């Protein structure tokens, strides 16, 4: 999760231990990642979903979903997942 969020292991450990507060921006990323993972796991199994996050997605103009998630938020990624679920092709 830390890698997908752009956080290092030490930072994630500090969050879990309660010694560091999650920033507003990182909180948004966590919620967005949760929303995306919840939806993609309805479409693909765990391994396929993990690959999908880091591979080129035609419905995102060839961008990697994880990159779009970080730069643009969850909305475009969720639209692409919805498209996949409905059988759309780019």
C-alpha positions, 0 to 999 in steps of 0.5 A, a space after each residue: 500500500 505504501 508503494 502505491 501511495 508514494 510513501 516509504 515503509 518507515 512512514 507507513 510504520 509510523 502511521 500504524 504506530 500513531 507516531 505520525 499523523 496522516 496528512 490531508 493529501 495522503 488521507 485523500 490518496 488513501 481513500 482514493 486508493 481504497 475506492 479504486 481497489 474496491 471497484 477493480 477487485 469486483 472486475 478482476 482477481 487479486 493478481 490481475 487487479 495488481 497488474 492492471 494498476 501498473 500497466 498501460 490502460 487504453 481507457 486512460 489514454 495508455 496511462 497507468 491507472 496508478 499514475 492517473 490516480 496520483 495525478 488526477 484522483 480516483 474519478 478517471 480511474 473509476 470511470 475506466 473500471 466502470 468501462 471495463 466492467 461494461 465491456 468497453 474497449 478503447 
